[in-house]
């Protein structure tokens, strides 16, 4: 789960790749700028060897998005290990 309140910058690409990791299948973005982040992540995941479902939650509370992730994992019969990542400040 990515929580961010800033606009995308290319300098975030390495961070995004680390969030996607080798085992993630759902990336929920909690941000008022979620659609822009989703478009960028669509390009980053094309080189992964696993599928990633991206969902954006512009107006939702973090707890509601966490509940969504748990519900999605149950429908997919996945083990649900949620990691909340906050966008780091760039130097």
Biopython code that builds the backbone (N, CA, C, O; Angstrom):
import numpy as np
from Bio.PDB.StructureBuilder import StructureBuilder

atoms = [
    (1, "UNK", "N", (0.842, -1.154, 0.000)),
    (1, "UNK", "CA", (0.000, 0.000, 0.000)),
    (1, "UNK", "C", (0.891, 1.222, 0.000)),
    (1, "UNK", "O", (1.789, 1.345, 0.833)),
    (2, "UNK", "N", (0.648, 2.114, -0.922)),
    (2, "UNK", "CA", (1.452, 3.326, -1.045)),
    (2, "UNK", "C", (0.597, 4.511, -0.627)),
    (2, "UNK", "O", (-0.480, 4.738, -1.179)),
    (3, "UNK", "N", (1.083, 5.263, 0.351)),
    (3, "UNK", "CA", (0.400, 6.466, 0.809)),
    (3, "UNK", "C", (1.260, 7.654, 0.382)),
    (3, "UNK", "O", (2.414, 7.767, 0.796)),
    (4, "UNK", "N", (0.707, 8.529, -0.436)),
    (4, "UNK", "CA", (1.495, 9.662, -0.916)),
    (4, "UNK", "C", (0.603, 10.878, -1.104)),
    (4, "UNK", "O", (-0.574, 10.770, -1.447)),
    (5, "UNK", "N", (1.197, 12.024, -0.871)),
    (5, "UNK", "CA", (0.449, 13.266, -1.046)),
    (5, "UNK", "C", (1.177, 14.227, -1.976)),
    (5, "UNK", "O", (0.845, 15.410, -2.050)),
    (6, "UNK", "N", (2.160, 13.710, -2.675)),
    (6, "UNK", "CA", (2.928, 14.547, -3.598)),
    (6, "UNK", "C", (2.767, 14.025, -5.027)),
    (6, "UNK", "O", (2.382, 12.879, -5.257)),
    (7, "UNK", "N", (3.070, 14.893, -5.955)),
    (7, "UNK", "CA", (3.032, 14.516, -7.363)),
    (7, "UNK", "C", (4.219, 13.607, -7.685)),
    (7, "UNK", "O", (5.267, 13.679, -7.042)),
    (8, "UNK", "N", (4.035, 12.758, -8.688)),
    (8, "UNK", "CA", (5.099, 11.856, -9.121)),
    (8, "UNK", "C", (6.296, 12.644, -9.647)),
    (8, "UNK", "O", (6.147, 13.679, -10.296)),
    (9, "UNK", "N", (7.492, 12.121, -9.346)),
    (9, "UNK", "CA", (8.747, 12.597, -9.928)),
    (9, "UNK", "C", (9.547, 11.354, -10.306)),
    (9, "UNK", "O", (9.479, 10.342, -9.608)),
    (10, "UNK", "N", (10.289, 11.416, -11.381)),
    (10, "UNK", "CA", (11.080, 10.261, -11.833)),
    (10, "UNK", "C", (12.054, 9.791, -10.761)),
    (10, "UNK", "O", (12.433, 8.620, -10.751)),
    (11, "UNK", "N", (12.459, 10.662, -9.872)),
    (11, "UNK", "CA", (13.399, 10.273, -8.816)),
    (11, "UNK", "C", (12.773, 9.282, -7.826)),
    (11, "UNK", "O", (13.486, 8.726, -6.990)),
    (12, "UNK", "N", (11.463, 9.052, -7.903)),
    (12, "UNK", "CA", (10.805, 8.059, -7.043)),
    (12, "UNK", "C", (10.826, 6.654, -7.642)),
    (12, "UNK", "O", (10.385, 5.715, -6.979)),
    (13, "UNK", "N", (11.316, 6.472, -8.858)),
    (13, "UNK", "CA", (11.238, 5.177, -9.527)),
    (13, "UNK", "C", (11.884, 4.048, -8.731)),
    (13, "UNK", "O", (11.295, 2.972, -8.621)),
    (14, "UNK", "N", (13.069, 4.256, -8.175)),
    (14, "UNK", "CA", (13.721, 3.191, -7.403)),
    (14, "UNK", "C", (12.893, 2.805, -6.198)),
    (14, "UNK", "O", (12.761, 1.622, -5.884)),
    (15, "UNK", "N", (12.330, 3.799, -5.515)),
    (15, "UNK", "CA", (11.462, 3.514, -4.377)),
    (15, "UNK", "C", (10.252, 2.696, -4.828)),
    (15, "UNK", "O", (9.886, 1.716, -4.180)),
    (16, "UNK", "N", (9.637, 3.096, -5.930)),
    (16, "UNK", "CA", (8.465, 2.372, -6.422)),
    (16, "UNK", "C", (8.805, 0.929, -6.762)),
    (16, "UNK", "O", (8.031, 0.024, -6.448)),
    (17, "UNK", "N", (9.943, 0.701, -7.394)),
    (17, "UNK", "CA", (10.352, -0.669, -7.726)),
    (17, "UNK", "C", (10.541, -1.492, -6.454)),
    (17, "UNK", "O", (10.222, -2.681, -6.439)),
    (18, "UNK", "N", (11.051, -0.884, -5.395)),
    (18, "UNK", "CA", (11.230, -1.624, -4.133)),
    (18, "UNK", "C", (9.883, -1.937, -3.498)),
    (18, "UNK", "O", (9.735, -2.975, -2.853)),
    (19, "UNK", "N", (8.901, -1.061, -3.667)),
    (19, "UNK", "CA", (7.561, -1.311, -3.128)),
    (19, "UNK", "C", (6.892, -2.446, -3.893)),
    (19, "UNK", "O", (6.191, -3.268, -3.304)),
    (20, "UNK", "N", (7.107, -2.489, -5.194)),
    (20, "UNK", "CA", (6.487, -3.537, -6.001)),
    (20, "UNK", "C", (7.048, -4.907, -5.649)),
    (20, "UNK", "O", (6.308, -5.889, -5.599)),
    (21, "UNK", "N", (8.336, -4.975, -5.407)),
    (21, "UNK", "CA", (8.973, -6.197, -4.931)),
    (21, "UNK", "C", (8.637, -7.438, -5.728)),
    (21, "UNK", "O", (7.899, -7.371, -6.711)),
    (22, "UNK", "N", (9.180, -8.582, -5.305)),
    (22, "UNK", "CA", (8.990, -9.824, -6.043)),
    (22, "UNK", "C", (7.685, -10.547, -5.723)),
    (22, "UNK", "O", (7.305, -11.468, -6.446)),
    (23, "UNK", "N", (6.991, -10.151, -4.654)),
    (23, "UNK", "CA", (5.843, -10.947, -4.239)),
    (23, "UNK", "C", (4.527, -10.174, -4.168)),
    (23, "UNK", "O", (3.494, -10.753, -3.829)),
    (24, "UNK", "N", (4.545, -8.918, -4.471)),
    (24, "UNK", "CA", (3.310, -8.146, -4.382)),
    (24, "UNK", "C", (2.384, -8.432, -5.543)),
    (24, "UNK", "O", (2.827, -8.543, -6.686)),
    (25, "UNK", "N", (1.102, -8.551, -5.256)),
    (25, "UNK", "CA", (0.136, -8.740, -6.331)),
    (25, "UNK", "C", (-0.908, -7.638, -6.338)),
    (25, "UNK", "O", (-1.616, -7.471, -7.331)),
    (26, "UNK", "N", (-1.021, -6.884, -5.255)),
    (26, "UNK", "CA", (-1.953, -5.762, -5.185)),
    (26, "UNK", "C", (-1.197, -4.562, -4.653)),
    (26, "UNK", "O", (-0.561, -4.632, -3.601)),
    (27, "UNK", "N", (-1.270, -3.470, -5.377)),
    (27, "UNK", "CA", (-0.710, -2.211, -4.896)),
    (27, "UNK", "C", (-1.853, -1.222, -4.834)),
    (27, "UNK", "O", (-2.370, -0.790, -5.864)),
    (28, "UNK", "N", (-2.246, -0.865, -3.627)),
    (28, "UNK", "CA", (-3.310, 0.115, -3.419)),
    (28, "UNK", "C", (-2.659, 1.461, -3.149)),
    (28, "UNK", "O", (-1.800, 1.579, -2.275)),
    (29, "UNK", "N", (-3.065, 2.465, -3.893)),
    (29, "UNK", "CA", (-2.486, 3.798, -3.767)),
    (29, "UNK", "C", (-3.511, 4.707, -3.090)),
    (29, "UNK", "O", (-4.612, 4.910, -3.601)),
    (30, "UNK", "N", (-3.134, 5.242, -1.943)),
    (30, "UNK", "CA", (-3.992, 6.157, -1.203)),
    (30, "UNK", "C", (-3.425, 7.551, -1.429)),
    (30, "UNK", "O", (-2.417, 7.928, -0.832)),
    (31, "UNK", "N", (-4.083, 8.310, -2.295)),
    (31, "UNK", "CA", (-3.555, 9.615, -2.670)),
    (31, "UNK", "C", (-4.577, 10.395, -3.473)),
    (31, "UNK", "O", (-5.353, 9.815, -4.233)),
    (32, "UNK", "N", (-4.577, 11.696, -3.308)),
    (32, "UNK", "CA", (-5.415, 12.517, -4.171)),
    (32, "UNK", "C", (-4.820, 12.610, -5.570)),
    (32, "UNK", "O", (-5.476, 13.080, -6.500)),
    (33, "UNK", "N", (-3.581, 12.164, -5.715)),
    (33, "UNK", "CA", (-2.903, 12.170, -7.012)),
    (33, "UNK", "C", (-2.721, 10.735, -7.530)),
    (33, "UNK", "O", (-1.812, 10.460, -8.313)),
    (34, "UNK", "N", (-3.585, 9.840, -7.086)),
    (34, "UNK", "CA", (-3.447, 8.419, -7.375)),
    (34, "UNK", "C", (-3.428, 8.042, -8.831)),
    (34, "UNK", "O", (-2.667, 7.157, -9.224)),
    (35, "UNK", "N", (-4.244, 8.686, -9.651)),
    (35, "UNK", "CA", (-4.308, 8.322, -11.075)),
    (35, "UNK", "C", (-2.973, 8.561, -11.772)),
    (35, "UNK", "O", (-2.561, 7.757, -12.608)),
    (36, "UNK", "N", (-2.299, 9.648, -11.442)),
    (36, "UNK", "CA", (-0.991, 9.919, -12.054)),
    (36, "UNK", "C", (0.027, 8.873, -11.626)),
    (36, "UNK", "O", (0.821, 8.408, -12.444)),
    (37, "UNK", "N", (0.009, 8.497, -10.339)),
    (37, "UNK", "CA", (0.917, 7.453, -9.856)),
    (37, "UNK", "C", (0.611, 6.124, -10.533)),
    (37, "UNK", "O", (1.526, 5.387, -10.900)),
    (38, "UNK", "N", (-0.663, 5.818, -10.699)),
    (38, "UNK", "CA", (-1.060, 4.561, -11.341)),
    (38, "UNK", "C", (-0.516, 4.478, -12.761)),
    (38, "UNK", "O", (-0.038, 3.422, -13.176)),
    (39, "UNK", "N", (-0.580, 5.560, -13.503)),
    (39, "UNK", "CA", (-0.084, 5.568, -14.884)),
    (39, "UNK", "C", (1.414, 5.267, -14.931)),
    (39, "UNK", "O", (1.870, 4.518, -15.795)),
    (40, "UNK", "N", (2.164, 5.834, -14.025)),
    (40, "UNK", "CA", (3.611, 5.596, -13.976)),
    (40, "UNK", "C", (3.902, 4.149, -13.584)),
    (40, "UNK", "O", (4.752, 3.496, -14.189)),
    (41, "UNK", "N", (3.205, 3.660, -12.586)),
    (41, "UNK", "CA", (3.444, 2.295, -12.106)),
    (41, "UNK", "C", (3.076, 1.277, -13.180)),
    (41, "UNK", "O", (3.717, 0.232, -13.284)),
    (42, "UNK", "N", (2.054, 1.569, -13.978)),
    (42, "UNK", "CA", (1.716, 0.678, -15.103)),
    (42, "UNK", "C", (2.939, 0.438, -15.991)),
    (42, "UNK", "O", (3.152, -0.679, -16.462)),
    (43, "UNK", "N", (3.737, 1.472, -16.219)),
    (43, "UNK", "CA", (4.944, 1.331, -17.037)),
    (43, "UNK", "C", (6.042, 0.590, -16.287)),
    (43, "UNK", "O", (6.794, -0.171, -16.897)),
    (44, "UNK", "N", (6.150, 0.794, -14.985)),
    (44, "UNK", "CA", (7.207, 0.123, -14.213)),
    (44, "UNK", "C", (6.963, -1.380, -14.085)),
    (44, "UNK", "O", (7.919, -2.155, -14.065)),
    (45, "UNK", "N", (5.714, -1.803, -14.000)),
    (45, "UNK", "CA", (5.428, -3.225, -13.775)),
    (45, "UNK", "C", (5.528, -4.061, -15.046)),
    (45, "UNK", "O", (5.495, -5.289, -14.971)),
    (46, "UNK", "N", (5.646, -3.442, -16.184)),
    (46, "UNK", "CA", (5.669, -4.225, -17.431)),
    (46, "UNK", "C", (6.868, -5.172, -17.499)),
    (46, "UNK", "O", (6.822, -6.168, -18.219)),
    (47, "UNK", "N", (7.935, -4.876, -16.761)),
    (47, "UNK", "CA", (9.118, -5.738, -16.791)),
    (47, "UNK", "C", (9.154, -6.760, -15.655)),
    (47, "UNK", "O", (10.116, -7.521, -15.547)),
    (48, "UNK", "N", (8.133, -6.790, -14.815)),
    (48, "UNK", "CA", (8.109, -7.767, -13.728)),
    (48, "UNK", "C", (7.671, -9.127, -14.257)),
    (48, "UNK", "O", (7.038, -9.230, -15.308)),
    (49, "UNK", "N", (8.021, -10.165, -13.508)),
    (49, "UNK", "CA", (7.625, -11.505, -13.927)),
    (49, "UNK", "C", (6.370, -11.983, -13.203)),
    (49, "UNK", "O", (6.066, -13.176, -13.199)),
    (50, "UNK", "N", (5.649, -11.059, -12.596)),
    (50, "UNK", "CA", (4.375, -11.395, -11.963)),
    (50, "UNK", "C", (3.401, -10.240, -12.176)),
    (50, "UNK", "O", (3.799, -9.103, -12.428)),
    (51, "UNK", "N", (2.134, -10.558, -12.068)),
    (51, "UNK", "CA", (1.101, -9.541, -12.276)),
    (51, "UNK", "C", (0.929, -8.692, -11.021)),
    (51, "UNK", "O", (1.087, -9.174, -9.899)),
    (52, "UNK", "N", (0.607, -7.435, -11.232)),
    (52, "UNK", "CA", (0.325, -6.519, -10.126)),
    (52, "UNK", "C", (-0.987, -5.810, -10.437)),
    (52, "UNK", "O", (-1.131, -5.172, -11.480)),
    (53, "UNK", "N", (-1.933, -5.931, -9.524)),
    (53, "UNK", "CA", (-3.184, -5.198, -9.636)),
    (53, "UNK", "C", (-2.994, -3.872, -8.920)),
    (53, "UNK", "O", (-2.561, -3.840, -7.768)),
    (54, "UNK", "N", (-3.315, -2.788, -9.593)),
    (54, "UNK", "CA", (-3.154, -1.458, -9.022)),
    (54, "UNK", "C", (-4.534, -0.859, -8.812)),
    (54, "UNK", "O", (-5.356, -0.819, -9.727)),
    (55, "UNK", "N", (-4.775, -0.395, -7.592)),
    (55, "UNK", "CA", (-6.046, 0.287, -7.314)),
    (55, "UNK", "C", (-5.738, 1.638, -6.688)),
    (55, "UNK", "O", (-4.823, 1.770, -5.876)),
    (56, "UNK", "N", (-6.511, 2.629, -7.076)),
    (56, "UNK", "CA", (-6.297, 3.968, -6.521)),
    (56, "UNK", "C", (-7.489, 4.343, -5.653)),
    (56, "UNK", "O", (-8.636, 4.011, -5.954)),
    (57, "UNK", "N", (-7.185, 5.035, -4.581)),
    (57, "UNK", "CA", (-8.190, 5.393, -3.584)),
    (57, "UNK", "C", (-8.002, 6.863, -3.227)),
    (57, "UNK", "O", (-7.346, 7.205, -2.244)),
    (58, "UNK", "N", (-8.593, 7.718, -4.050)),
    (58, "UNK", "CA", (-8.389, 9.161, -3.911)),
    (58, "UNK", "C", (-9.042, 9.742, -2.659)),
    (58, "UNK", "O", (-8.469, 10.609, -2.000)),
    (59, "UNK", "N", (-10.217, 9.272, -2.339)),
    (59, "UNK", "CA", (-10.976, 9.870, -1.239)),
    (59, "UNK", "C", (-11.199, 8.919, -0.067)),
    (59, "UNK", "O", (-11.975, 9.233, 0.835)),
    (60, "UNK", "N", (-10.546, 7.782, -0.063)),
    (60, "UNK", "CA", (-10.776, 6.788, 0.981)),
    (60, "UNK", "C", (-9.810, 6.950, 2.146)),
    (60, "UNK", "O", (-8.689, 7.431, 1.984)),
    (61, "UNK", "N", (-10.263, 6.542, 3.311)),
    (61, "UNK", "CA", (-9.414, 6.527, 4.491)),
    (61, "UNK", "C", (-8.509, 5.299, 4.433)),
    (61, "UNK", "O", (-8.881, 4.274, 3.863)),
    (62, "UNK", "N", (-7.329, 5.405, 5.021)),
    (62, "UNK", "CA", (-6.365, 4.306, 4.999)),
    (62, "UNK", "C", (-6.966, 3.021, 5.562)),
    (62, "UNK", "O", (-6.765, 1.954, 4.982)),
    (63, "UNK", "N", (-7.691, 3.090, 6.666)),
    (63, "UNK", "CA", (-8.297, 1.888, 7.250)),
    (63, "UNK", "C", (-9.259, 1.208, 6.280)),
    (63, "UNK", "O", (-9.320, -0.020, 6.226)),
    (64, "UNK", "N", (-10.008, 1.999, 5.515)),
    (64, "UNK", "CA", (-10.928, 1.421, 4.535)),
    (64, "UNK", "C", (-10.169, 0.718, 3.416)),
    (64, "UNK", "O", (-10.606, -0.325, 2.928)),
    (65, "UNK", "N", (-9.048, 1.275, 3.012)),
    (65, "UNK", "CA", (-8.248, 0.666, 1.946)),
    (65, "UNK", "C", (-7.596, -0.620, 2.454)),
    (65, "UNK", "O", (-7.480, -1.593, 1.709)),
    (66, "UNK", "N", (-7.175, -0.628, 3.705)),
    (66, "UNK", "CA", (-6.632, -1.854, 4.298)),
    (66, "UNK", "C", (-7.710, -2.937, 4.329)),
    (66, "UNK", "O", (-7.425, -4.093, 4.016)),
    (67, "UNK", "N", (-8.936, -2.585, 4.699)),
    (67, "UNK", "CA", (-10.047, -3.545, 4.667)),
    (67, "UNK", "C", (-10.275, -4.070, 3.250)),
    (67, "UNK", "O", (-10.516, -5.261, 3.052)),
    (68, "UNK", "N", (-10.198, -3.171, 2.265)),
    (68, "UNK", "CA", (-10.327, -3.570, 0.864)),
    (68, "UNK", "C", (-9.258, -4.602, 0.502)),
    (68, "UNK", "O", (-9.562, -5.611, -0.135)),
    (69, "UNK", "N", (-8.017, -4.357, 0.901)),
    (69, "UNK", "CA", (-6.914, -5.263, 0.573)),
    (69, "UNK", "C", (-7.144, -6.641, 1.199)),
    (69, "UNK", "O", (-6.898, -7.661, 0.555)),
    (70, "UNK", "N", (-7.611, -6.676, 2.440)),
    (70, "UNK", "CA", (-7.910, -7.959, 3.083)),
    (70, "UNK", "C", (-9.026, -8.695, 2.331)),
    (70, "UNK", "O", (-8.932, -9.901, 2.100)),
    (71, "UNK", "N", (-10.071, -7.970, 1.956)),
    (71, "UNK", "CA", (-11.183, -8.594, 1.233)),
    (71, "UNK", "C", (-10.723, -9.118, -0.122)),
    (71, "UNK", "O", (-11.115, -10.211, -0.531)),
    (72, "UNK", "N", (-9.890, -8.343, -0.822)),
    (72, "UNK", "CA", (-9.383, -8.786, -2.121)),
    (72, "UNK", "C", (-8.541, -10.050, -1.970)),
    (72, "UNK", "O", (-8.663, -10.983, -2.764)),
    (73, "UNK", "N", (-7.695, -10.076, -0.956)),
    (73, "UNK", "CA", (-6.839, -11.255, -0.739)),
    (73, "UNK", "C", (-7.681, -12.502, -0.485)),
    (73, "UNK", "O", (-7.340, -13.587, -0.956)),
    (74, "UNK", "N", (-8.770, -12.356, 0.252)),
    (74, "UNK", "CA", (-9.642, -13.515, 0.500)),
    (74, "UNK", "C", (-10.253, -14.030, -0.801)),
    (74, "UNK", "O", (-10.365, -15.241, -0.990)),
    (75, "UNK", "N", (-10.649, -13.131, -1.696)),
    (75, "UNK", "CA", (-11.258, -13.587, -2.953)),
    (75, "UNK", "C", (-10.244, -14.270, -3.856)),
    (75, "UNK", "O", (-10.610, -15.106, -4.682)),
    (76, "UNK", "N", (-8.976, -13.920, -3.703)),
    (76, "UNK", "CA", (-7.919, -14.498, -4.528)),
    (76, "UNK", "C", (-7.224, -15.668, -3.849)),
    (76, "UNK", "O", (-6.329, -16.289, -4.421)),
    (77, "UNK", "N", (-7.643, -15.963, -2.626)),
    (77, "UNK", "CA", (-7.025, -17.010, -1.816)),
    (77, "UNK", "C", (-5.535, -16.776, -1.619)),
    (77, "UNK", "O", (-4.742, -17.718, -1.609)),
    (78, "UNK", "N", (-5.164, -15.510, -1.463)),
    (78, "UNK", "CA", (-3.780, -15.127, -1.176)),
    (78, "UNK", "C", (-3.598, -14.924, 0.318)),
    (78, "UNK", "O", (-4.525, -14.535, 1.028)),
    (79, "UNK", "N", (-2.402, -15.191, 0.772)),
    (79, "UNK", "CA", (-2.028, -14.795, 2.126)),
    (79, "UNK", "C", (-1.961, -13.275, 2.108)),
    (79, "UNK", "O", (-1.409, -12.690, 1.176)),
    (80, "UNK", "N", (-2.507, -12.644, 3.107)),
    (80, "UNK", "CA", (-2.562, -11.187, 3.108)),
    (80, "UNK", "C", (-1.530, -10.624, 4.083)),
    (80, "UNK", "O", (-1.702, -10.693, 5.299)),
    (81, "UNK", "N", (-0.484, -10.079, 3.541)),
    (81, "UNK", "CA", (0.535, -9.397, 4.334)),
    (81, "UNK", "C", (0.593, -7.965, 3.833)),
    (81, "UNK", "O", (1.192, -7.686, 2.795)),
    (82, "UNK", "N", (-0.020, -7.073, 4.561)),
    (82, "UNK", "CA", (-0.119, -5.685, 4.113)),
    (82, "UNK", "C", (1.047, -4.886, 4.647)),
    (82, "UNK", "O", (1.367, -4.925, 5.835)),
    (83, "UNK", "N", (1.671, -4.165, 3.746)),
    (83, "UNK", "CA", (2.753, -3.238, 4.095)),
    (83, "UNK", "C", (2.325, -1.843, 3.676)),
    (83, "UNK", "O", (2.038, -1.605, 2.502)),
    (84, "UNK", "N", (2.279, -0.933, 4.613)),
    (84, "UNK", "CA", (1.948, 0.448, 4.297)),
    (84, "UNK", "C", (3.254, 1.203, 4.118)),
    (84, "UNK", "O", (4.060, 1.294, 5.044)),
    (85, "UNK", "N", (3.458, 1.740, 2.929)),
    (85, "UNK", "CA", (4.661, 2.502, 2.597)),
    (85, "UNK", "C", (4.274, 3.952, 2.396)),
    (85, "UNK", "O", (3.397, 4.268, 1.592)),
    (86, "UNK", "N", (4.923, 4.818, 3.121)),
    (86, "UNK", "CA", (4.699, 6.250, 2.921)),
    (86, "UNK", "C", (5.800, 6.777, 2.007)),
    (86, "UNK", "O", (6.966, 6.405, 2.137)),
    (87, "UNK", "N", (5.420, 7.623, 1.110)),
    (87, "UNK", "CA", (6.372, 8.180, 0.160)),
    (87, "UNK", "C", (7.460, 8.934, 0.900)),
    (87, "UNK", "O", (7.158, 9.819, 1.701)),
    (88, "UNK", "N", (8.725, 8.601, 0.650)),
    (88, "UNK", "CA", (9.812, 9.289, 1.359)),
    (88, "UNK", "C", (10.024, 10.705, 0.819)),
    (88, "UNK", "O", (9.721, 11.000, -0.337)),
    (89, "UNK", "N", (10.540, 11.551, 1.669)),
    (89, "UNK", "CA", (10.920, 12.889, 1.221)),
    (89, "UNK", "C", (12.219, 12.763, 0.453)),
    (89, "UNK", "O", (13.143, 12.078, 0.893)),
    (90, "UNK", "N", (12.295, 13.418, -0.686)),
    (90, "UNK", "CA", (13.521, 13.380, -1.481)),
    (90, "UNK", "C", (14.459, 14.482, -1.035)),
    (90, "UNK", "O", (14.026, 15.582, -0.689)),
    (91, "UNK", "N", (15.719, 14.185, -1.045)),
    (91, "UNK", "CA", (16.732, 15.181, -0.672)),
    (91, "UNK", "C", (17.039, 16.065, -1.854)),
    (91, "UNK", "O", (17.867, 16.970, -1.750)),
]
sb = StructureBuilder()
sb.init_structure("model")
sb.init_model(0)
sb.init_chain("A")
sb.init_seg("    ")
for serial, (resi, resn, name, xyz) in enumerate(atoms, 1):
    if name == "N":
        sb.init_residue(resn, " ", resi, " ")
    sb.init_atom(name, np.array(xyz, "f"), 0.0, 1.0, " ", f" {name:<3s}", serial, name[0])
structure = sb.get_structure()
